[in-house]
Amino acid sequence: MNQCLSIGATQHIDLLKDLLGRELRINEGDHINIKLMENPAGNITFLSCNFNGTLCGGSRLDDELLFRHFVADIISDLIINHWEKAILADIIRENYYFFNEEEKKIIYQYALDYANGERVFPGRMDRLDRKNFIIKKLVEFLEQSDSIVIDGFINFRLKEYLNEIKEALDQAVDDYLMEREYREFIQLLKYFVEIQEPKVELVNVLINARGSYKLLDEQHNPISSEFLEGFILDVMDHEINYEDLLISALITIAPNKIVFHGGSQSKNGTTVSTIRHVFEGRVTECSGCKLCQKQQQ
């Protein structure tokens, strides 16, 4: 067999040359000779990959297919591990130019997290799926052609892959915007707390197994409804069943200290986390008391 593939690229050419030489030589034997030649052509550098001999001792067709699969696997690794980062950076620069540089860095990192599987993106291709998809497209292309330019191949033959990357990036932008809105919301709530005069020194927040809440003062008496004017729910005789109402009630009361009771129930959930951020330095968890035991019954 005497095979010659021409592989062109505008970037990562040294890495491509190293990968091709190293990976293909793993299978080099007495009957195999591999030669790589570099040929610049404008902003594209071509590598001529000449291959002589047999790979699996089978037919010439089997050797050709295996050789092209080797090349496809190497190029797919290059795209997944290196080109993908440049693709994300380019899309952010072109489509999300209105974010400042710090915001772009955060969005870029979130997108990488999705690409690497550190963030879950339901219904989309994971890293292995993307690699297999790229290999399939490369093998199909190389069966019909002895020359490939990786940049053009990505732009014109991997549109589904590019759409996956763009959707992951869109999700990363949504994540960032939601987190930014949350931070702004927290800052607004903190401002409301700061301008309020504390109506009680301490509020005990009781959380039961169903996730409902009760507010008690320092003497373990229900918080008087006179502190909660404008609220429909009378907290003297009822549990607070709505998390947003709990936050609103605490902001209205603006206590100097908040103690959560209820064991594991008091440690989980976005509501408790929000209260911790809003009442920074004022929130503690009870390590165990009669109120906690009562909530767990």
N, C-alpha and C positions, 0 to 999 in steps of 0.2 A: 504494500500500500504506500502511496506517495500522496499525502494530503497537504494542502496549503490553504490556510484561512487568513484573511486580512481583517484585522480588528482595529478600528479607529476610535479615537476619543479625544475630547478637548481637555480632559483633566484626569488626574490619578494614573497617568500613563506609566510612571515608574512602578507604582504599586501593581498595576495590571501586568506589567512585564515580569515582576518578581513572582506574582501568583501563578502566572502561566508557566514560567520556568520551573518553579518549585513543585507545583502540584502535578504537572505532567511527568516530571522526572521521577516521581514516586513509582511510576509504572515502566520506567525505562529499563530495558534489558539488553541482552546481546544483539537482539534483532531490531532494536528501536533506536532511531536517531532523531532528536528534536533540535531545531534551530529557530531562534527568534531574531528577526531583523527589524530595526526601527527606521521608519521613513516619514519624516515631517512633511506635511502638505498644508501650508497656511496655518490656521489655528488648530488643525487636527493632526494628530500624530498617529500613524498606522504602524501596527505590529504585524509582520508577516510570520505566521506560525507554520513552519514546515515540519512535517511528521512522516518518517519512513519506518516501516516494519510492521509488526503485528502486535496487537494488544491482548487478545484473548485466545489466540491460536485457532480462531474460527474463520469464517468466510471474510472476504474483503468487505462486504456490505456490513457485517457485524462490527468490524474494526472501525469503519467510517462512522457508524452510528455511535459507537462508544466514544470515539475521539470527539465528536461534536457534542456529546452529552457532557464530557469532561469540561470542554470549553464553556458550555452553557452554565454549568454549575459554578465555575469560577467567576463568570461575568455576573451571575445572579448574586453571589456573595458580595461582589464589588458594589453592585447597585444597592443592595439592602444595607450594607454596613457603612457605605461612604456617600454614594450619590443621593441617597434618601435625605441625608442631612442638608445637602446643598439644595435639594428640591424644596424642602420645608422653608429654608431661609429665603429662597427666591420668591415663593408664594407669599410669605409674610411681607417681604419688601415691596412686592407689586400690589398686593391686595389689602394689606393692613398698614399702609404707610402712615395713617393718622394716629397710630399709637406711638408713644415716645419709646426711646431705645430700651429703657428698663422694662417697660411693658412688653415689648417685642421679645426680650430675653425670656421673660416668664412664660409667654405664650409658646415660644419655641421649645422650652423645656417640657411644658405640658404635652405638646404634640409628640415630642420624643418619647415621653412616658407612655403615651398611647401606642406608638410604633413599637416600643420594646415590651409591651404587655404589662407595664407597671400600673397603668390605668386601663380599666376595662371599657371597651367600646362595643356594646352588644350588637350582634348582627353583622359585624364587619370582619374582614379577613385579619387573622392574627399574623405574627411574623412568619411562621412556618407556611401558612397558606399563601402569603405574598411571595415567598421564595419559590414555592412549587409552581405558582402561577407564572412567575417570570421564567423559570426553567422551561416550562411547557411552551411558552411563546418563543423563547430563544431556539429551542430544538426545532420547532416548526419552521422558524425563519431560516436557520442554518441548513435545513434539509433542502432548501430552495436556492440558497445563495452561499457563495464562498467569501463574501465580504459584508461586514457589518460596521456601522458607526453607532456606538452606544448611545450618544446623545440623541440622534435621530430616532433610533429604535425605541427609546423611552418615550419620546414625544408622540410618535405616530403608531407604535405597536402596543404600548402599555397604557392605553387610556383608562381602562378599568382600574389598573393599579394606581394611576395618578388620581383618579376620582376617590379611591379609598384614602389616599394621603390627604387630599383636600378636605374630605369629610372629617377625618381625624383632627385636622387643623381647625376646622370650623367648630368642632366640639371643644377643642382646647380654648378657643376664643370665648365660647359660651361659658366655659368653666371660669375663665379669668373674669369675665364681666359679672358673673354671679357672685364671685368672691369679692370683687370690688364693690358691688352694690351692698353686699353684706357688711363690709368694713365701713362703708359710708353710713349704713343704717345703725351700726353699733356706735359710731361717733355721734350721730344725732341723738340716740337714746342716752348716751353718756352726758351729753349737753343738758338734756331734760332733767337728769338726775342732779347735775351740779347746780341748777338754778332752783331746785326744790328745797324747801326747808324740811328736814326730817320730821315726820309726824310721830314716829316712835323710834326708840333707840334700837330695838332688835325685833326681827320678824323670824319666827320659826316656820319653815315651809315643810309641811308633811306630805310625803308622796307615798301613796299606797300601791299595791301590786297592780292595780288597774291603770295606774298612771294619773290618777286624779290628785288634786291638791287641796290642802287646807292651810290657812294662815292663822298663826297664833302669836300673841305678843309675848313679852318676857315672862309673864306669869302664867303662860300657857292658856290664856283666854283668847277666844276668837277675836280677831281684829274688828273693831267697831266699824260699822258701815258709814259712819260719819266721815271717816277718812277717805271713803271711796265714792264721793258724790259723783253722779253721772253714770255709774255702773248699774246695770239692770240686776245683776246677781247680788243677793245679800249674803256676804261671806260669813255672817254670824251663824247661820243655820244650814248652809249648803257647802258642798265641796266645789272647788273650782275645776271644771271639766275641760276648759279650753286653755291651751298653752299660751296663746297670745294674750288672753285675759290675765293670766298669772303675771306675765311680764309687765303689762299695763298697770296692774294693781301695785306691784312692787315699785314701779317708777313713781306712781302717785304718792305712795307712802314714803318713798325715799329713805329707808332705814339706814342707820350707820352700820348695821351688821345684819347679815342674813345667814341663818343656819339651816341646812338641809337635813331632814331626817327621813329615814326609810331604807337604809342600807344600799344595796346595789341599785335600787330604783333612783336614788339621788345622784348617781354618778354617770348615768347614761342620758343620751338624748341631746338634740340640738338646743332645746329650750334651756336646759341647765347650763350648757356651754355658753349660750347667748347671755344669760344672767351673769355668769362669771366675768365675761368681757365687759358688760355694761357696769357692773358693780365691782370693778377691779379692786382687789384688796379688801373687800368687805364680806366675801363669801367663804364660809367654811362648811365642812361636813361633820355631823355628829358621829362620834366613834361608837355610840351605843347608849341609849337611855330608855326610859319608860315610853317616851313618845315613839321612838324607833321600833320598840318591841310591839307596841300597839298597832303600828302601821303594817307590820309583817304578819300579824295574826289573821 
